[in-house]
Amino acid sequence: MGKKLNSLEDLGGFVFSTNKDFEFENEEITETPENEEQRLEAHLDKKNRGGKIATVIKGFEGNDDDLKSLAKKLKTLCGVGGTAKDGEIIIQGNFRDKIMEYLNKEGYKVKRVGG
């Protein structure tokens, strides 16, 4: 006997259908728009961070590799840690002005949001 399946994850990404007209659509890799086409927002945030401030860049469109690459450049520029996920880059500390200046030089359109 085979292994008992407890959830859909146990299928390993396979989905079975009884629909004979079903056509499989392969997910395409998201193409990252040019820098000039990106509309980013620069926020300062200290919610759920123990009172510490973080700079959050929102609105990035494109694939995760490009997002993580940009995040790495920003972390190196500021000399701090951070993370990138779900179209957001979170940089530890208040570096909004420095990051906005860098992003503008790179051709991104950045909008300051909040105080």
C-alpha positions in Angstrom: 0.0 0.0 0.0 1.1 3.6 -0.7 1.5 6.4 1.7 -1.6 7.9 3.3 -2.4 11.4 2.1 -3.3 13.8 4.9 -3.5 17.1 3.0 -3.2 18.5 -0.5 0.4 19.3 0.1 1.1 15.6 0.2 0.3 15.4 -3.5 3.5 17.3 -4.2 1.9 20.1 -6.3 -0.2 17.8 -8.5 -3.9 18.6 -8.9 -6.3 16.0 -10.3 -9.4 17.0 -12.2 -12.3 15.0 -13.7 -12.9 17.8 -16.2 -11.8 16.4 -19.6 -11.8 19.9 -21.1 -9.4 21.3 -18.5 -6.3 23.0 -20.0 -3.3 23.4 -17.8 -2.0 26.9 -17.6 1.6 27.2 -16.6 2.5 30.1 -14.2 4.7 32.6 -16.0 7.6 34.2 -14.3 6.7 37.8 -13.5 8.6 40.2 -15.7 10.0 43.2 -13.8 9.1 46.6 -15.3 11.9 49.1 -16.0 12.9 51.4 -13.0 11.2 54.4 -14.6 7.9 52.5 -14.6 8.0 51.6 -10.9 5.9 53.6 -8.5 7.3 53.1 -5.0 6.3 54.5 -1.6 8.7 55.2 1.2 7.1 54.8 4.7 8.5 54.9 8.3 7.0 52.3 10.5 7.4 51.3 14.1 4.4 49.0 14.6 5.2 45.6 16.1 8.9 46.4 16.3 9.3 47.1 20.0 9.4 50.9 19.4 12.2 50.7 16.8 11.8 52.5 13.5 12.0 50.7 10.1 12.0 52.2 6.6 9.5 50.3 4.4 9.5 50.6 0.6 6.2 49.4 -0.8 4.8 49.0 -4.3 7.6 47.0 -6.0 6.3 45.1 -9.0 8.3 42.2 -10.5 9.9 38.9 -9.6 11.3 38.1 -6.2 14.9 37.9 -7.4 14.8 41.5 -8.5 13.1 42.5 -5.3 15.8 40.8 -3.2 18.6 42.2 -5.3 17.3 45.8 -4.7 16.9 45.1 -1.0 20.5 43.9 -0.8 21.7 47.1 -2.5 19.6 49.2 0.0 20.9 47.3 3.0 24.5 47.7 1.8 23.9 51.4 1.2 22.6 51.9 4.7 24.9 49.4 6.4 22.0 47.7 8.2 19.8 44.6 8.1 16.4 44.1 6.5 14.2 41.9 4.5 12.2 41.7 1.3 9.0 39.9 0.7 5.5 40.4 -0.8 6.6 43.5 -2.8 8.0 45.2 0.2 11.5 46.0 1.4 12.0 46.6 5.1 15.2 48.3 6.2 16.0 48.6 9.9 16.3 52.2 11.0 15.2 55.6 9.7 17.0 55.8 6.3 14.0 57.1 4.3 15.7 60.2 2.8 18.9 58.3 1.9 17.0 55.5 0.3 14.7 57.9 -1.6 17.7 59.8 -2.9 19.3 56.5 -4.1 16.1 55.2 -5.7 15.6 58.5 -7.6 19.2 58.3 -9.0 18.4 54.8 -10.2 15.3 56.1 -12.0 12.6 54.9 -9.7 9.6 57.2 -8.9 9.4 57.3 -5.1 6.7 59.0 -3.1 7.2 60.0 0.6 4.3 58.7 2.6 3.6 59.7 6.2 5.5 62.1 8.6 
